[in-house]
Amino acid sequence: TRRLVDDVLRLYTGPRADVARVLSERYVEQSTFSDPLVEVTGRAAVEGQFVALKAMFVGAAARNVVIEELGGEVHVRCDILYRFSRLSGDAALPISQTIKLRLDKAGLIESHVDEWHNAMGLLMRLPTPLSAVYGVWRRLFGASTSGLTMRGAAVADSWAARAFRLADFAD
């Protein structure tokens, strides 16, 4: 369980290269991810959310990690400290959260839910009919941000590859 949790925390704290690796090794193809802002289905859409996180922050660290196993679920209570820039020094955006992972029989993640312990987290507890409208918004926002992020990452990767080829040619 500890290795699984360490891998999942790398989605938040590790380099972008870890995202695809962790998702392919630990998540089922039709896995779901949700937090107070988005709800997405499919490994590629989940990847888009974590790649977007890497684009918004230059780094993150997990603190105060507590792991609970509850049947087919693993709950991880932690504080994630997000750094905005290298120039911000120790300034960080702290988010206390519980990561809820539902596993299949093979131990792969089917569902990943981030519950934030702040005012934004209350949005996930809106009463009906507001919750239905908000749920639609989260799915639309999640699908659009995942798609745009992965397209942007592909363009950036393509430019980087061209720059390296040009640099090799110049040598």
C-alpha positions as CSV (number, residue, x, y, z in Angstrom):
1,T,0.0,0.0,0.0
2,R,2.8,2.4,0.8
3,R,4.3,2.0,-2.7
4,L,0.9,2.7,-4.2
5,V,0.5,5.8,-2.2
6,D,4.1,7.0,-2.9
7,D,3.3,6.6,-6.7
8,V,0.0,8.5,-6.4
9,L,1.7,11.3,-4.5
10,R,4.2,11.6,-7.3
11,L,1.3,12.7,-9.5
12,Y,1.3,15.9,-7.3
13,T,5.0,16.2,-6.4
14,G,7.0,14.5,-9.1
15,P,8.2,15.6,-12.5
16,R,5.8,15.6,-15.5
17,A,7.5,12.4,-16.8
18,D,6.1,10.5,-13.7
19,V,2.5,11.2,-14.6
20,A,2.2,8.9,-17.6
21,R,4.2,6.2,-15.9
22,V,2.2,6.2,-12.7
23,L,-1.1,6.3,-14.6
24,S,-0.2,3.4,-16.9
25,E,1.1,1.3,-14.1
26,R,-1.5,2.1,-11.4
27,Y,-4.8,3.1,-13.0
28,V,-7.3,1.2,-15.1
29,E,-8.0,2.5,-18.6
30,Q,-11.5,3.9,-17.6
31,S,-10.4,5.3,-14.3
32,T,-12.1,8.4,-12.9
33,F,-10.7,11.5,-11.2
34,S,-12.6,14.2,-9.4
35,D,-11.9,17.1,-7.1
36,P,-14.0,20.2,-6.3
37,L,-13.3,21.7,-9.8
38,V,-13.3,18.8,-12.2
39,E,-14.6,15.3,-12.9
40,V,-13.1,13.2,-15.7
41,T,-13.2,9.7,-17.0
42,G,-10.4,7.8,-18.8
43,R,-6.7,7.5,-18.1
44,A,-5.9,10.1,-20.8
45,A,-8.3,12.7,-19.2
46,V,-6.8,12.0,-15.7
47,E,-3.4,12.5,-17.2
48,G,-4.5,15.9,-18.5
49,Q,-5.5,17.0,-15.1
50,F,-2.1,16.2,-13.5
51,V,-0.2,17.6,-16.5
52,A,-2.2,20.9,-16.0
53,L,-1.2,20.9,-12.4
54,K,2.5,20.7,-13.4
55,A,1.9,23.6,-15.8
56,M,0.4,25.8,-13.0
57,F,2.9,25.2,-10.3
58,V,6.7,24.8,-10.4
59,G,6.7,22.2,-7.6
60,A,4.8,20.6,-4.8
61,A,5.5,18.7,-1.6
62,A,3.4,16.3,0.4
63,R,3.4,16.7,4.2
64,N,1.7,15.0,7.1
65,V,0.7,11.9,5.1
66,V,-1.6,9.4,6.9
67,I,-2.7,6.3,5.1
68,E,-5.9,4.3,6.0
69,E,-7.0,1.0,4.3
70,L,-10.7,0.6,4.2
71,G,-11.7,-2.6,2.4
72,G,-11.2,-2.0,-1.3
73,E,-10.3,1.7,-0.7
74,V,-7.2,3.5,0.4
75,H,-7.6,7.0,2.0
76,V,-4.6,9.3,2.2
77,R,-4.9,12.4,4.4
78,C,-2.2,14.9,3.6
79,D,-1.2,18.5,3.0
80,I,0.0,19.4,-0.4
81,L,2.1,22.5,-0.6
82,Y,2.1,24.0,-4.2
83,R,4.9,26.4,-5.2
84,F,4.0,29.1,-7.7
85,S,7.5,30.0,-8.9
86,R,11.1,29.6,-8.1
87,L,11.2,33.2,-7.1
88,S,8.5,32.8,-4.4
89,G,10.9,31.3,-1.9
90,D,9.0,29.5,0.8
91,A,5.7,30.9,-0.3
92,A,3.3,28.1,-1.2
93,L,-0.4,27.3,-1.5
94,P,-1.3,24.7,1.1
95,I,-4.2,22.4,0.4
96,S,-5.2,19.9,3.1
97,Q,-7.0,17.0,1.5
98,T,-8.0,13.4,1.6
99,I,-7.2,11.4,-1.5
100,K,-9.7,8.5,-1.8
101,L,-8.6,5.6,-4.0
102,R,-11.0,2.8,-5.0
103,L,-9.1,-0.3,-6.2
104,D,-10.2,-3.2,-8.4
105,K,-9.4,-6.8,-7.5
106,A,-5.9,-6.5,-9.2
107,G,-5.1,-3.5,-7.0
108,L,-5.4,-1.0,-9.8
109,I,-7.1,2.4,-9.2
110,E,-10.6,2.7,-10.6
111,S,-11.5,5.9,-8.9
112,H,-9.4,8.8,-7.5
113,V,-11.3,11.5,-5.5
114,D,-9.6,14.5,-4.0
115,E,-11.6,16.0,-1.1
116,W,-10.2,19.4,-0.2
117,H,-10.6,20.5,3.4
118,N,-11.2,24.1,2.7
119,A,-14.1,26.3,1.3
120,M,-13.7,25.0,-2.2
121,G,-14.2,21.5,-0.9
122,L,-17.7,22.5,0.2
123,L,-18.8,22.8,-3.4
124,M,-18.8,19.0,-3.6
125,R,-21.6,19.0,-0.9
126,L,-24.0,21.3,-2.7
127,P,-27.7,20.3,-2.2
128,T,-29.8,19.1,-5.1
129,P,-30.6,20.6,-7.7
130,L,-27.5,22.8,-7.4
131,S,-25.3,19.7,-7.1
132,A,-26.6,18.4,-10.5
133,V,-25.8,21.6,-12.3
134,Y,-22.4,21.9,-10.6
135,G,-21.7,18.2,-11.6
136,V,-22.4,19.0,-15.2
137,W,-20.1,22.0,-15.0
138,R,-17.3,19.9,-13.4
139,R,-17.5,17.3,-16.2
140,L,-17.5,20.0,-18.9
141,F,-14.6,21.9,-17.3
142,G,-12.7,18.7,-16.7
143,A,-13.1,17.4,-20.3
144,S,-12.1,20.8,-21.8
145,T,-9.1,21.4,-19.5
146,S,-7.8,17.8,-20.0
147,G,-8.1,18.1,-23.8
148,L,-6.5,21.5,-24.0
149,T,-3.7,20.6,-21.6
150,M,-2.7,17.4,-23.5
151,R,-2.8,19.3,-26.8
152,G,-0.7,22.1,-25.4
153,A,1.8,19.5,-23.9
154,A,2.1,17.8,-27.3
155,V,2.9,21.1,-29.0
156,A,5.4,22.0,-26.3
157,D,7.0,18.5,-26.6
158,S,7.2,18.9,-30.4
159,W,8.9,22.3,-30.1
160,A,11.3,20.9,-27.6
161,A,12.1,18.0,-29.8
162,R,12.7,20.3,-32.8
163,A,15.0,22.5,-30.7
164,F,17.1,19.5,-29.7
165,R,17.3,18.3,-33.3
166,L,18.4,21.8,-34.4
167,A,21.0,21.9,-31.6
168,D,22.3,18.6,-32.7
169,F,22.5,19.8,-36.3
170,A,24.4,22.9,-35.2
171,D,27.0,20.8,-33.5
